[in-house]
Amino acid sequence: MDITSPKILKLKGALFLFLGVLSGALLLFPDYDPRRLVLFAITLWAFCRAYYFCFYVLHHYADPSFRYAGLWSIVQYLFKKRKP
């Protein structure tokens, strides 16, 4: 079942944002250290860039004909042997 209601989609996005802020706060604040904040920011940035690479760069630049169904299909695509 696909969600098509704009209100529910916005609520879903807001919940993801809330979960991210809450989990980040729970990771950082009990034992706050500026280095931990920097490492957390780098980790977040790196995963965002990896996601962008998987779903934009591969599709638009590497192989526009391939349709991805999720991260597992991308892993299979990246490791399958191609004919020269």
Sequence and secondary structure as in RCSB ss.txt:
>XXXX:A:sequence
MDITSPKILKLKGALFLFLGVLSGALLLFPDYDPRRLVLFAITLWAFCRAYYFCFYVLHHYADPSFRYAGLWSIV
QYLFKKRKP
>XXXX:A:secstr
     HHHHHHHHHHHHHHHHHHHHHHHSTT  HHHHHHHHHHHHHHHHHHHIIIIIIIIII TT    SHHHHH
HHHHS    
